[in-house]
Amino acid sequence: QAAKLAKECDVAIVCVGNNPISGQELGWAKIDLPSEGREAVDRKTITLEQEQLVRDVLAANPRTILVLTASFPYAINWSQEHVPAIVEMAHCSQETGNALADVLFGDYNPAGRLTETWPTSLDQLPPMMDYDIRHGRTYMYFKGRPLYPFGFGLSYTRFRYAHLSVPKSPVPCGATAHIRVDVTNAGRRDGDEVVQLYVSHLGSKVERPLRELRGFSRVSLKAGETKTVDIPLKTPQLAYWDAKDHRWVVEGEKIEIEVGASSADIRARAPVTVLPGVFPATSSLAGS
């Protein structure tokens, strides 16, 4: 029936995903689909059961838009390869329809970014009971090629990065380094870019993540406009917890500054030297 309707339409919009209250009527710790998850129930798969519906509609109408309303990542590998347009959105209550229409008709240029790493399959992840993220969880330790990386998101325009500026002199512990980069809206539509600042430790004495998000800035740019984006990097953000001496430690080392559009789309890099320092256990670095 869906394929028949799609064949008769100029454009087909397929809305699939999960229902966050699905299974509640089934009772405690029960779900109705393997890809569903809720309190007391782990997901058994990240495969989207409704992807066959997407295949059928696309076969009937090549002008198909997939709208994925999801509480968590799905491995929509086939859709990513074949469907010409995909919109991912959360459960937005009563304004879902209006918000989606604004995006699809171009009245609003989206700038959302993923706060998760979306793997291509469960084979890319450590076993469920392995709680050590250093074994390959999150963008900080994941070494494979995900379906969608942390920080990923598209819009109806394109952005260029240029002239990355970082401190030339060593940055004292406790100081703030200002990371600046010029961002240009290179497309024909006004839009927002989310400039992301990542840090990699080049000479750490302890195991550190491959890269860590240490700041971001959402900037609005008219078509053709250029702005200099300034993202402050406070050196306490570079500290690690020394379990032996019970204190926070900022190493004297060279770090690599990376700025880009996602954790896998780095547009510019530059080294920065940081001077060492320590903070007592009572220090709160959460706001640093």
N, C-alpha and C positions, 0 to 999 in steps of 0.2 A: 504493500500500500504506500509506504514512504517513497519507494523508487518510482511508483506511478505518479505520485504527486510532484516529485522532483522533476520528472521528465516534462511536465506541463508548465513549469515555472521558468522565469528568466534566470533566477538565482535560487539555489537551495541553501538553506541555513539549517544545519544539523546541530541540535543542542544535546549533548551527552555529558556524562560525568557521574557523580555520586550524590546521594541524598544523606545529609548528616544525621537525620533522624530515622533513617532506614533501619529496620530491625528492632526498634524499641518495642514494637508491639509483640515481638517474638519472645521477649523476656531477657533476663540478665545474661550477658556474655554470649549472645547469639546474633548472627548476621545472616543476610540472605544471599550474599555474593562473596566469593573468595577474595575479591579485591577490596571489599569493604573492611573498615576497621572502626572500632569504638572502644570505650573503656572496657578493659579486661579482655579484649580480643585483638590479637595482632593480625595484620593483613597477611594472607597466604600467597598473594601474587600482586604484582603491580601492572598486570595486563588488563587493559580496558575491555570488558566483555562486550561493550556496545560498539567496538570498532568495526565489527562486521556490518552493522547498520551504516556506518560511514562509507564502507566499501560499496555497498549496494546503491546508496544515493549518488555517490560520485560516478559510478558506472552509468547511471541514468542521466546525470547532468554534470559535465565537467566544471561548470561554474558553481562549485560548492564551497561553502564556508563552514568550517568546524568550530563550534563554540564549546569549549571544555570547561564545565563548571565543576571544580574539584577542590577537595579539602587537602589533597596530598598528591605527590607526583604519580603520573602514569607513564608507562613505557609505550607511547604512541608512535613507535618507529615507522610503521607503515604509513600512518597519516602524515608524519613529518616529511616523508619521501614523496608522497603523491598528492596530498590535498593542497590546493593553491593558497589557501588562507586559513590560519588558525588563530583564534582568540582564546586565551586562557583567563578565566575570571573566578573569583571566589564567590561565596554565597552572600549576595548583597541585599537580601531582604526585598522590600516592596519596590525599590527603585532599580532592580536588576534590568527590567525590560527597557526603561528609558536610558539607562547608562549604556547598555549594549547598542541600542539604536544610535545614540550619539557617536559611538566609536565606528560602527559599521558604515554610517552615512558620511563620516568624515567631519562631523560637526565638532568633534573633540579629538585631538591628537594624543593618543595614549603614551604614557611614559612609565608604566609600571615595570618593576624589576623583580626577578625571582629571588626569594630569600632562602632557596633550597637548591641543592644539586639534584637534577633529575637524571638518574642512570638509564642506560638502554635496557638493562635487565637486572634481575636479582643476582646474576652471576658476577656482576661488578662489585658487589657488596660483601663484606665479611659476614660470617655466620650471625644469625640473629642474637645469640647469647654472648657474642664478643662485644664488650662494652668499651674497648680501648679504641678511641677514634683514630689513633695513630696507625691502626692497621688498615686504613683506607676509607674512613668515613669523612664526610663533609669535604668541601672544596679545599680545606686546609691540608688534607692528607690523601685525597683521591688522585691517583696517578693515571687513570684511564681517560678515555674520551667519552664524556657524558652525552646524553641526548640533548640536554639543555644545561649549561653551566650556571653556577651561582652568579647572581647579578645580571642575568640575561634579560633582554627585552628589546623589542623593535618599536619603531614609530613610522609615521608617514613622511619622514624626512631623514637626512643623513647628516652626520657631524664629523668634522675634522679636528684633530688635535695638533698643536704645534707649540714650540718654544717652551718646553718644560724648564722651569727654574727651581733649583734647590740650593740650600746653603753650600757655599764653597769651603767655609771654615768648619772645623769640628764643632758639633753642637753639644754644649754642656748638659750634663744630667740635670733634669728639672726645668730645662728651657723648652721653648716651643719653636719648632722649625716650620716655616711657612712654605708650602709647596704650591707653586703657581703654574698654570698652564693655560694657553689660549685655546678656546673652543669656538669653532665656527659652524653655523648652520649652513651646510652646503646644499641644501635642497630648496624646494619651492614652497614649502609650507612652514608656518610658524610651529615651534614645538619646544619640548623640554628634553634636556639631556641630563642623565644622572652620572656625573663624573665620579669615578670610584678610585680611591687611593689604597693601594696594597703595599705591604712591606715584606721583603724577604731578608732573612739573616744570612750573611755570607761567611761569617767566621765564628759562629756561636760554639761554645763549649758543651752545650746540651742540645738535645734533639728539639728542633723547632719546626713549625709548620712550613710547608712549601711556600705559602704566602698567607698573609692575614689582612683582612680588611681593617684599615685603621682610620678611615674617614670617607665621607662622600659629600657631594653638593649637587643639589638639583637646580639647574639653571634654565631660565626661559630665554629663548632666542628667536627673534624674527628671522624670516628667510634672508640669508646672506649676512646676518649680523655676527659679529665676533665679540666675545667677552673674555676677560681674564678671570679665571676661577682660582680662588685662594682657599686651600684646605689646610688648616693648622694641624700639625703633628706634634703632640706633647710627648716628650721622651719617656715619661712614666708608662706610656702605652706600650713601650718596647720591653718592659720588665718581665722576668719570669720568677716563679716562686721557688726559692731555695729551701727545700724541705729540711736539709741538714742544719743550716744556720737560722732557719725560721725567719726569713726576711725576703723582701722583693729586691731583685738584682737587675740593674741595667748594665749590660756588658759594654766594655769599650771595644767597639768593632765597627766594621763597615757594613752598612745595610744597603739594599737596593730598593729605591723608590720606584713604584710602578703605578701609572695612571692609565685608565682605560674605561671601556664601556661595559665590561664584565670581567670576571675572574679569568676568563679564557680569551679575552679580547683586549690585550694590553697595547696601548698606542704609543707609550713613551716610557723610557727607563733612565735612571740616573743614580749614581752612588752617592751616599752621604755617610760621613764619619760621625760616630756618636761617642762621647766620653763616658767613662764608667761612673757608677754611683749605686747607692743602696737606699732602701726605705725600710723602716721598721714594720713589724708584723701588724701593728695597729693602723698602718696607712691604708686608706681606701682609695684604690686606683680606679674604681668604677666610673668616676666622673672625669678621669684624666684623659 
